[in-house]
Amino acid sequence: MTEQPGRKRDAAATRLALLDAAADLFADRGFDRTTVRDIAKEAGANQSLLFRYFGSKEALFEAVIARNTREQIASNAPERLFSATLRAMLEPGGERNRTLETYLRSPGSDSAAAAMRQELGREYAGTLAGLTDAPDAELRADLALAWLLGIGLVREVTAKEPLASADPEDICRLVLAATRTLLERTE
């Protein structure tokens, strides 16, 4: 195989391009309707590189979900996690975090990807549960997480009005005030 003139091989950049392309396509189409061919084409890479770096489409999906969820958890103090996730989900344009859309458009319970989603959901909910001393902290955290998923479903997947076009600041103001009832130490 001859390398194209002027083009250097950069494994890290190719891997990142595949992750980014997969994240966009999984959020838009879901796991089942996204093909390896489409991911490779979007990334400007060869399908064989996708398999070399990730092993399978399912493993790539796991990497996308893990990267986005763990970045959110690691980059935010626990008391800011819910608000940061909500704001990232509502961010206009291409900069928003679309992990929740990916969750919603990629259902399934019989795969390693589903197990990964459950594990990451437990990590996220566990962080939120630490924001209250109430005896039902885990339930409160799951309710807050369910609210995020519901907002993502109604706003992005079903595009139901008025939520679909509501101002992100209005949504944050209302949701964050109510969330403080569940998780007292959230911002």
Secondary structure as GFF3:
##gff-version 3
##sequence-region A 1 187
A	DSSP	alpha_helix	11	29	.	.	.	ID=ss1
A	DSSP	alpha_helix	36	43	.	.	.	ID=ss2
A	DSSP	alpha_helix	47	54	.	.	.	ID=ss3
A	DSSP	alpha_helix	57	75	.	.	.	ID=ss4
A	DSSP	alpha_helix	78	90	.	.	.	ID=ss5
A	DSSP	three_ten_helix	93	95	.	.	.	ID=ss6
A	DSSP	alpha_helix	99	105	.	.	.	ID=ss7
A	DSSP	alpha_helix	112	129	.	.	.	ID=ss8
A	DSSP	alpha_helix	137	152	.	.	.	ID=ss9
A	DSSP	pi_helix	153	157	.	.	.	ID=ss10
A	DSSP	three_ten_helix	163	165	.	.	.	ID=ss11
A	DSSP	alpha_helix	168	182	.	.	.	ID=ss12
###
